[in-house]
Amino acid sequence: MTISRLVVRLNCLSLFLVTLLIIITQFSGLKVSDLFFHPYFSPNPNVALLTRTFQILCSVPVIVCTFTYGLAQTLQPRHLENRFILFSALLTGGFLLNEIYRIHIYMIALGIPKLGVSLLYAVVLSSYGWVFRRELQLTPYQILLAGLGLLFLAIGVDALHLKSKIISSLLEGVPKLFSEINIAFYYWYVCKCFVEKAFYEKIDS
């Protein structure tokens, strides 16, 4: 497939999805302009600065893993290790979507208990760890565990509903930010080593 055809198909698919979303929005009683509603803006740039930084960091693993998977499929197609990178991209992509679109809040609003939502995410994460335990053991997985530990700490603090807003924000926000710093670094390093290994194997062959 040529690049021009690929671009045309991509734009046609995107146009179809946008049109479908506009139609659904109209039938749901909302305004089409609501789809392009600007995010919250504050004249003070410090407002939500670390929250937005966290969201940017969340995009790093999925972008790096997706790019690495595409490159790996070219260098070493049908290689078993490629699955690890692919599912890492899907897992981190799901986390990014949840963080931006607050999917877990909609699930709770639909009547799904918060504990049930948490268990669902725990099952997905545990399944990922179990299926790819061998691949993970070949990486500096301690960094990933540290990041996940900080994330669970932040979730635990949020569940406590502390009265002091300042203390609650610090105890939840700081570990959450550092969790994604470590997780982003982990996947960047793993993908870097993965591409280097695939590249050298390609040269040697």
C-alpha positions in Angstrom: 0.0 0.0 0.0 1.4 3.4 -1.0 1.7 6.2 1.5 -0.9 8.3 -0.4 -3.5 5.6 -0.1 -2.7 5.1 3.5 -3.2 8.8 4.2 -6.5 8.9 2.3 -7.8 5.8 4.2 -6.7 7.3 7.5 -8.5 10.6 6.8 -11.6 8.9 5.5 -11.8 6.7 8.7 -11.3 9.8 10.9 -14.0 11.7 9.0 -16.4 8.8 9.4 -15.8 8.6 13.1 -16.2 12.3 13.6 -19.4 12.4 11.6 -20.7 9.4 13.6 -19.9 11.2 16.9 -21.6 14.4 15.7 -24.8 12.4 14.8 -24.8 10.7 18.2 -24.3 14.0 20.0 -27.2 15.5 18.1 -29.5 12.6 19.0 -28.4 12.8 22.7 -29.7 16.3 23.0 -26.3 18.0 23.3 -24.8 20.8 21.1 -22.2 19.9 18.5 -20.2 22.8 19.9 -19.9 20.8 23.1 -17.6 18.4 21.3 -15.1 21.2 20.9 -15.5 22.6 24.4 -12.2 24.1 25.6 -10.6 22.6 28.7 -10.6 24.6 31.9 -8.4 27.7 31.6 -6.9 29.7 34.4 -5.0 33.0 34.0 -2.5 31.5 36.5 -0.3 28.9 34.7 0.4 27.1 38.0 -3.2 25.9 38.2 -3.3 22.2 37.3 0.3 22.4 36.1 1.3 19.1 37.7 -1.9 17.4 36.7 -1.3 18.3 33.0 2.4 17.3 33.4 1.2 13.9 34.7 -1.1 13.5 31.7 1.7 14.4 29.3 3.9 11.8 31.0 1.1 9.2 30.6 1.4 9.7 26.8 5.1 8.8 26.7 4.9 5.0 27.2 2.1 4.5 24.7 3.8 6.6 22.0 7.2 5.0 22.6 5.8 1.4 22.7 3.6 1.9 19.6 6.6 3.3 17.6 8.8 0.6 18.9 6.3 -2.1 17.9 6.0 -0.7 14.4 9.7 -0.6 14.0 10.1 -4.1 15.5 7.6 -5.5 13.0 9.8 -4.3 10.3 13.1 -5.4 11.7 12.0 -8.8 13.2 8.4 -9.7 12.1 6.6 -12.4 14.0 9.1 -12.2 16.8 7.6 -13.3 20.1 9.0 -10.4 22.0 7.0 -8.0 19.8 3.8 -9.1 21.6 5.2 -7.7 24.9 5.7 -4.3 23.3 2.3 -4.4 21.7 0.4 -5.2 24.8 2.5 -2.7 26.8 1.3 -0.1 24.3 -2.3 -1.2 24.7 -2.1 -1.3 28.5 -0.5 2.2 28.8 -2.8 3.5 26.1 -5.8 2.3 28.1 -4.4 4.0 31.2 -3.9 7.2 29.2 -7.5 7.1 27.9 -8.8 6.5 31.4 -6.8 9.4 32.8 -7.9 11.9 30.1 -11.5 10.8 29.6 -12.1 9.7 33.3 -13.7 6.4 32.1 -13.7 5.0 35.6 -16.0 7.9 36.8 -18.5 7.1 34.0 -18.4 3.4 35.0 -19.2 4.3 38.6 -22.0 6.7 37.4 -23.5 3.7 35.5 -23.8 1.9 38.8 -20.7 -0.2 38.8 -19.2 -0.1 42.3 -15.9 1.6 42.8 -14.4 -1.6 44.2 -15.6 -3.4 41.1 -13.9 -0.9 38.9 -10.7 -1.2 40.9 -10.8 -5.0 40.8 -11.3 -4.9 37.0 -8.1 -2.8 36.5 -6.3 -5.0 39.0 -7.2 -8.1 37.0 -6.0 -6.5 33.7 -2.7 -5.4 35.3 -2.2 -8.8 37.0 -2.9 -10.6 33.7 -0.3 -8.5 31.9 2.3 -9.2 34.6 1.6 -13.0 34.5 1.5 -13.4 30.8 4.7 -11.4 30.2 6.5 -12.4 33.5 9.5 -13.8 31.6 9.9 -10.6 29.4 9.5 -8.4 32.5 12.2 -10.3 34.4 14.7 -9.5 31.7 14.1 -5.8 32.2 14.8 -3.5 35.2 11.2 -4.3 36.4 12.0 -2.8 39.8 11.5 0.6 38.3 8.0 -0.4 37.0 7.1 -1.9 40.4 8.2 1.3 42.2 6.1 3.4 39.8 3.0 1.1 40.3 3.6 1.2 44.1 3.5 5.0 44.1 0.4 4.9 42.0 -1.4 2.5 44.4 -0.3 4.7 47.3 -1.9 7.7 45.6 -5.1 5.8 44.9 -5.1 4.7 48.6 -4.8 8.3 49.8 -7.6 9.3 47.5 -9.8 6.6 49.0 -9.2 7.9 52.5 -10.9 11.3 51.8 -8.7 13.3 54.1 -10.2 16.5 55.5 -7.2 18.6 54.8 -7.2 19.5 51.2 -3.5 20.6 51.1 -2.3 17.4 52.8 -4.6 15.2 50.6 -3.4 16.9 47.4 0.3 16.5 48.4 0.0 12.9 49.5 -2.0 12.0 46.4 -0.5 14.2 43.8 3.2 13.9 44.5 3.3 10.0 44.5 1.1 10.0 41.4 3.4 12.3 39.5 6.5 10.4 40.5 4.8 7.1 39.6 4.4 8.2 36.0 7.9 9.6 35.9 9.3 6.1 36.8 6.8 4.3 34.5 7.6 6.5 31.5 11.3 6.1 32.1 10.9 2.4 32.4 9.2 1.9 29.1 11.5 4.4 27.4 14.5 2.4 28.5 13.0 -1.0 27.7 12.0 0.1 24.2 15.4 1.7 23.6 17.2 -1.6 24.5 14.6 -3.5 22.5 15.2 -1.5 19.3 19.0 -1.6 19.8 18.9 -5.4 20.2 16.6 -5.9 17.1 18.9 -3.6 15.1 22.1 -5.4 15.9 20.4 -8.8 15.3 19.3 -7.5 11.9 22.9 -6.4 11.0 24.4 -9.7 12.2 21.9 -11.7 10.1 
